[in-house]
Amino acid sequence: MTHRGSRVLHVGSLSRVEGEGALRLRVHDGTVTEARLEIYEPPRFFEAFLRGRSYTEPPDITARVCGICPVAYQMSACAAIEDACGVRVDPVIRELRRLLYCGEWIESQALHIYLLHAPDFLGRASAIELARTHRAEVERGLRLKKAGNSLMELLGGRAVHPVNVRLGGFHRVPAREELRPLHEELKQALDDAWDTVRWVAGFEFPDACVEADLLALAEADTYAIEGGTPTVLRADGTGTSFPVRDFTGHVSETHVEHSTALHSRLDGRLHLTGSLARFAISGAKLSPVALQAAVEAGLGDPRAGAVCRNPFRSILVRAVETVYAVGEALRIIEAYEPPARPYTEVPPVAGVGHGATEAPRGVLYHRYELDAGGLVTDALLVPPTAQNQGAIEDDLRRLAQRAILENDPDDGELTALCERAIRNHDPCISCSTHFLDLTVVRTSGAASGGCDV
């Protein structure tokens, strides 16, 4: 059976960060002429909500943007407002923030690896089906996620939308003895993270290559999580960096007709942020144990220049990052001495502040303008998912084109490939689980006159 005529594949409902959307793929005479994510979720107006609010409120308000990575929004908001006010927090507070962020990385990466991504590699339609055949592995993933949640509950007050974060630090910081039970839980989590690396290293990975530029934060002496300098590794191997305050001078957002979500370009080019970008740009700064995990996983040694551009292998990078995050959490807990105060005072100052952190899915940028009384007069949030949409569409187009040229898959096979391609990038939890209705329109001869189905 041939599928060389014109056809339109339409997946009617998929969703991303707190949103919904669809996928449309147009093929004419064996050539993919269009691959697009149609995001139709109504605008959520968080930036408008923030205008006129007190400068102390964005960390709590923006945490509601995402139930999976609220810490990322809180930390980027704090960084931007503290920048506007000219405040640097106590180094111990920064370490506690990193510890809280490690909790989010652990729970989010474990959730994606075990419940969203692994079923693709093991021929299962869902995590529930996976649990029937790989119960021990799924239980291991849930233990890992629980360890991350435990960190978020202790430091943040609760695992979802933490309430203990404030400008300058925390409302309350833990005593040393409160961290002791977490230390024991994290030692088990480190074993589970290592077993995760070994498990996913045994998966079969299709060949693929992301051709977009890579964007991640970088720091001089550590793997960037809660701050850093935006750094670019271009597709041709060259690189550059720029200050956080210049972010919007390089990353520009535009409306596209088929999406209510903005698309982004980095200096006019497609770019990708997230685990693959972090590993490519800062992999050499991983801890020794995480570097060992990367080598054992078959990713190579980033100290020798190893870069992974295969999006199907992103699950390996996430597993290595989980090893790193657990190890970082243990390091911080072992060295922890409570600060004299749980927060640094942040008095209001008229000005503009910029902040960026590494959410599990990539660079999350915030900008706030404050008046002298501390009211927010302007706000801008640039999430990683919005930045990645153009690169994901390009990835879909190229993967589908290669599949058509090599084995001419039927509509079901082509749709399954596109589902996997989107989950490779983990745009959000609902993106990975609500990829549903398929509509196919086929014609032959002249090109189809439109996308309507």
N, C-alpha and C positions, 0 to 999 in steps of 0.2 A: 504493500500500500504506500503510495507516495503522498507527501504533504508539501509538494513544491509550489502549489498554487498560493493565492493570496489568502491570508487568514488573520483574524484578530482574536487574541486570547485575552479574556477579561476575567480577572479575579476580583469579585465584586466587593469584598470586605476584608481589609487588613487594617491593622492599627499600629500606631507608634507611641511615643511618649504621650500618655493621656489623650490619645486621639484615634481617629479612624481614617482609613483610606483604601485605595484600590490599586491594582496593577493592571496596566494595559500593554500588551505586546503586539505589534503589527509586523507581519511578515508578508512580503510580496515576492513571489517567484524565487523563494529560497533565501531572500535577503531580509534581514531584520532592519526595517526602516524606522522603527520607533520603539522605545522601551521607556515607560514613564510610571512613576508613582503618583497617583492622583490622591492628594490629601484633601479631604473634604470636611474635616472636623472644623466647626466654627471657631474663629479666633477666641482665645481665652482671656485676653486683655490684662495679663499680669502686669505688664509695664504701665498700663493706664491705672491699675489698682494702686500702684506704688506712688504715683505722683500725688503730692499733697499729704503724704504720710510722714510720720516722724522717722528720722534717720535710724532709729533703733529698731524699726519694724521689719525691714526687708529680710533679715535672716529667718524670721518666723513665717512671713508671708510666702517667700519664694520656696521654702521647703515644701509647700503644698503643690508645687509644679509637678513633682514626681514622687510617687510612693516607693520607688525602688532606690533612687539615689538622692534623697533629701539632703544628706550631709554635703554633697557637692554644691547644691544651691546655697546652703547656709554658709559654707566656707568661702565661696566666691563672693557672696554678698558682704560678708565680714571683711574680706581682703579689700574690696573696692571702697567700702565706706571708711575703713581705717586709713586707706591710702588718701582719701579726700581730706581726712582730718589730720593727717600727718602723724599717725600713731603707729609705733611698732610694739607688738605684744611681747610679754615676757617669754624667753626661750623655752621655759618649762611648759607654758601654755601652748606654744606652737607644737611641742612634742605631743601634748595631750590631744591637740587637734589632729595631728597625724595619726595618733592611735585610734581616734574615733573614725577617721577616714579609712584606716585599715579595716575596721569592722565592716564598713560599707563595701569596700572592695571584696572582702571575703564572701559576704553573703550574696552580693550581686553576681560575682563570677561563678560561684558554686551553683547558684540558681540557673544561670545561663547554661553552664556546661552540662549539668545533670538533667535538668528538667526541660530545657528548650532545645539544645543543640545535639546532644548525644543521640536522641532517637533517630535523627537523620542518618547517622552513620551505622546504626544497628538495625535499620529497617523497621522501625516501630513508628506508629502514627502519633503516639503521645507518651508522656511520662508515665501515665497509668499503665499503658501496655508495656513500657520498658520495665516497670517495677515487677511485672508478672514473670519476666524472664531474667532480670538482673536485679533481684531484690537487694542483695548485699551492696551492690554499687550505688543504687538509689539511696539506701539508708546511709551510706557513707557521705553522699552529697548533702543529705539533710543534716547530718552531724556538722559538716563544715559550715553550712548556712547558719545553723544554730550558734556556732561559735562566733560568727560575725555578728549575729543579732545580740548575743550576750554583751559584746563590747559596746554596741550602740545603746543598749538598755542601761548599762552602768554609767557610761559617760554622757549619753544624750537624754536619759530619762525614759526613753522608750525606743523601740526599734523602728517604728514608722513615724515620720515627722517628729524628730527629737525636739524636746522642749527645754533642754538644759543649756543650749548654746545661746550666747549673747555677744554683742560687740565687745571686743577686748578679751574674750575668753569664755568662761562658763559661769552660770549662777552658783554652781557648787562643784568642787573638785573632790575626787575620791581620796580616802586615806590609803596608805600602802597596803594595809591588811585587807581592804576591800578588793584589791586586785589579785590577791593570792589565788582564789578559786578560778579566776580567769586564766591565770598562768597554767594551771593544771589542764584546763579545758583546751588551751591553745597548744600544749605539747601533743595532745591527741590529734588536734587539728593539723599539726605539721606532718604527722605520719599520714593522715588522710589526704593531705595536699600532695605529698609525694606519691602516694598510691594513685591519685588522680592523674598525675603526669604520666605515670607508667601505663595506666589504663588507656588514656586517649592517644598515647603514642602508638598504640596497636591498631588504631582505626585506619581505614583506607581513605586516602585523600586524593580526590581528582586533581589534575593539573589545572592551574589557573594563575593569573598574575594581575594584581591591581596596578594600573598604569598611572594613577593619580599621584600628585605630590602628597607627601606625608607631613602632618603638622602635629607637634607635641610640645609640651613644656620641657625644659631642661634645666637642671641645676648642676653646679660645679662638682659637688661631692656626693650626690645621692640620686637615686631614681626618683624623678619628680612625681609628687602626689598633690600636696596642698599648696603648691606655688611653683614659680620658675619663669624662665624666659621663653616665649614662643619661638620655636625653632623649626625650620623647614628642611626636609630632605626631598629634593626634587626627583622626578622620575629619571633624569639623566645622571643622578648621583651627586650633583652639586648641592650645596646647602647654604643657608643663611639664617639669621635670627633678627628679631626686632623687639623693642620694649613692649611690655603689656599695654602701656598707654597708647601705642600706635596700632593696636589690634585692628580697629575699624579702618585704618588707612591701608591695610593689606587684605583683610577679610571683608568683602562687600556682600551685602544681602540684596536680593532682587525678588520681585514677584514673578511667578510664572503662571500662565493661564490655567494650567491643569491642577494647581495646588493652592490651598490656603496657607500652606507653610512656605516660608521664604527659602529660596535656594541661595547658596553661598559660593563664592569664588575666592581663591587665594591668589592675589595679584593677577586676576583674570583667568586663572586656571582651576580645573577641578582639583579638589584636595580631599584627603581622608584623615580623620583623626581617630584615636582609640588605641587599642592594644597593639596592633601592627605598627602604628606610628611610634608609640612609646618604645617598643622593643628595638625598632630601627634606629631611633635617635638617641636613646638613653640606655640601651641594653647593657653596655659595658659598665654601667653604674649599679647593676643588680648586685645583691649580696652574693658571697661565694656559694652559698647553698642554692640560690636561685640560678646562678650561672651553671652550676653542675646539673641542675634539673633541665636547663635549656639544652645542654649538650646531650644528656641522656634522652631527651625527647626528640632528638634529631633536628633541632633548630640551628645547630652550629653554635660557635662561640662568638658573641657580639664583640668581644674584645679584639677579635681578629677580623672584624668587619662583617659578620654574618647578619643578613637582613632577610626577613620573611615577607614576601609580597603575595603569597598564596592565601586568599581569604578563607579557603576551606581549612587551612591550618591555623587560623586564628584561635581555635579552641585550644590548641597547644600553648599558644602564648598566654591565653587567659589562665591556663593551669599553672604555668610558670609564675605568672604574676600572683596567683593565689599562694604559692609557696613563699614568694617574697613578702607578701602582706602579712602572713602568719608569722614569719620570722621577724619582721619589723615590729609587730605587736609584742612579741616576746622580748625583743631587745629593749623596747621602751619601758615595758613593765618592770623588767629586771633593774633598770637604772633609775626608776622613778623616785623622786622625792617631792612631796607636795610643795607647791609654790606658796609664798607668803600670803598672797591674795588670789582668789579664783579668777580675777579679771584685771586688766589694765583699763584705767579710765579713758574714755574716748569723748572728749568734749566736742560739741559741734563747731564746724568751721565751714564758711562758704567756700565752695570749690568743687572740683570734679575728681572723682576717684575711679580707678580701674583695678579689677581683680580677675584672676584666672586660676582655676585649679583643674586637676585631672579627674573628672568623673570616670567611672568604669568604662563609659563609652567614648571618652575623649575630652578635649579641651572645652571647658565651660567658662565663658567670659561674661562679666558683669561690668556695667558702667553706671555710676550715679552722679547726678549733679545736686548739690545741697545749697540752700541759702544759709544766711548767718544764724538763723534760728533753728537750724537742723531739720528743715522740711525738705523732702525730696522734690525737686522741681523737674527732674527728667531721669528716666531709667532706660537701660537697654540690656537685654539678656540675649546671648547668642549660644544656644545649646549645641552639643555635638551632633545630635541627630539631624538638625537642620543643615549643619555644615556638610554632612555626609550624603545627603540625598542625591546630589548630582553625581557623585562618584558611584553610588549604588546603582543608579540608572545606567551609567556607562558600563559598570560591571555586568549588569543584567544583559545589556545589549550584546556585549562581546561573548559572554558565556552561551547565550542562546544562539548566536551566529555560529559559533564553533560547533555546537551540538548539531545544528542543522546541516552543516557542511560535512560533518564526520559520519553521522548515522541517521539523519532525518527522523528525529523522534516524533511520535504522535503527540496529540495535544496534551494528554495526561502526563506523559513523560516530560514534555517541555515545561509544563506548569510545575511539576515537582522540582525540576531543576531550578526554576525561578524562586520557588519557596525556599529552597536550601540556600540560594545565593543571598537572599535577604537575611535569613537567620545567621549567615556567616558574620554579618556586621552588627548583630545584636542591637538594632536601632532602639528597641525597648521590649518590655516583657510582652505586651499585647501584640506587637508586630510579629512575634515569633509564634503566637498561639491562635490568632484569629485570621488566618490566611485561608479564606473559605471559597465562596462561589466562583465557578469558572463558566464563562460564556465564550463560545468559539464561533466565529463567522468565517466561512471559507468562500472564496471565489476563485476563478481562474481567468487567465487571459489578462485583460487590462487591469490596472491597479484599482483597488477598492477606492470608492469615492469619499469615504469618511469613516469615522470611528464609531458611529452609532450602531448599536446592536439590539 
